[in-house]
Amino acid sequence: MGVDLGYRGQGLGLPESGPGAIAPLGRRFGAIFIDWALCVLVSYALLADRNPQAAGNWALLVFLVLSLLTVGTVGATPGKLLLRLRVVGEGGARLSLPRAVLRSVLLVLVIPAVVFDRDTRGLHDRLSRAVQIRV
């Protein structure tokens, strides 16, 4: 017989479903795909004349800047806004700038983002004490 650990986000005081609940993985992956595609397009547009092969490398820097500016100010990247997601602190407040910087840098490193806990929060979210929720 297994131990009932509750629903995802229960330990964080979040609702089981609806607005404010933990964002589903599919929507989070969709949001990061939209953001990455946007960053690749921007970097290719900036570098198309000079070195189109380097656009992929520069897209990572564009992604970092996009994440810092949008998560640090409005709490969501363009992809998250389109899919009705938001990044907030564990208490529900907006993420502070230092925590948004930490989260963004760890996200760019990729490995912390693919290490999940039982609430499906990546290590980048756990270390920055952030959570992705539905809007």
Secondary structure, DSSP 8 states (H G I E B T S, - for coil): ------STTGGGT--SSSTTSB--HHHHHHHHHHHHHHHHHHHHHHHTTT-GGGHHHHHHHHHHHHHHHHHTTTS--HHHHHTTEEEEETTSS---HHHHHHHHHHHHTSGGGG-B-TT--BHHHHHTTEEEEE-
